Amino acid sequence: DTSAPGTDIEGYIEVDGRKAFFKYNVEEFVVSPDVVKKEAPSTKVTLLAPKFPTFWLVTIIVASVIVVLVALWAMLKFVFKVDFKRKKRVSLDDIF
């Protein structure tokens, strides 16, 4: 677009054969010197420091999984009376 500031431009939108005409006023765009920085941008990438240490997060997750597994085992053993005994090993001599 080569419009000059202060001029009006006429445009339209067409939907299903119907047209709507609009007038647009071209405003002047002024950049204040505060916005433009003369310095070259830094190429150094700085990461944000974690707010919660990863070590403690992993520890809490592992401890939670262990607590859930122990609770599940206790519920099966004491509430549902499931017996966790090792089965007797069967040798091939017993089969044949």
N, C-alpha and C positions, 0 to 999 in steps of 0.2 A: 504494500500500500504506500503510495507516495503523497498522502494527504498532508496538507499544511495545518498547523495549529490554528484554531479559530474558525475553521470551515465546517460546514455541515455536509454529511454524507448520507445519501438515501440508500436504504437496503430493504430487502424483503425476505420473508419466509413463506415457503409454499408447502402446504399440507393437503393432500387429497384434492388438488386442483384449486384450492382456495389460497389467495395470497394476502399477506398482511404486510403493509409498508411501514417502515420506521425511519426516523431521522436520527442520525448520530452526530454529536458534536465532538470534534477532535480537540482534545485538551493538550496543552503543552506539558511535556514531561521534564521536570527539573530534578536533577540529582544534587542533593546537598553535599558539600565537601566532607561533612561528618561521616557519611556513609562510605565514601571511597577511601580505602586504605592504600597508602603508598608502599607499605612493606610487602615483601614477597611472602606468600603463605608458607607456613612451616610444613615440612614433609614428615616431621616426627609424629608418630602415632602414639597417643597416650591412652591407655586403657583405664577404665574406671576401677577403682579399688572395690573388691567385693565387700558388701555390707555384712555378710555372715561368712565366716571361714569355711572353706570347702571341707576341711577335715571333720569339723563338728557336724556338718550336714550329712556326710557319708556315715559317720558314727551313729547318728540318730536314725538314719534309714536302716542300717544293718541291725541295730538294737531293736527297732520296731518289728522287723521281719522275724527275729528270733523270738520276741515276746509273742507274736501271733502264732508261730509254729508250736511253741510250748503250750500256749493256751488251747490250741486245737488238739494236741496230743492229750492234755489233761482232760479235756471234755470227752474225747473218745474213750479214754481209759476209765474215768470215774463216773461219768454220766451215762454213757452208752455201754459200759462194761465190755469193751472190746479187749480181747486178750492178745497181747503182742508177744507171742512165743515164737522162737525159731522152729521152723519145720525140721523134722528129721531128714537128714540127707539120704537120698535113695541111691544106692549103688546099682551098677548094672547086674551084679550077682542076684540082687533081690528081684529084678525084673525077669531074668531068664532062669 
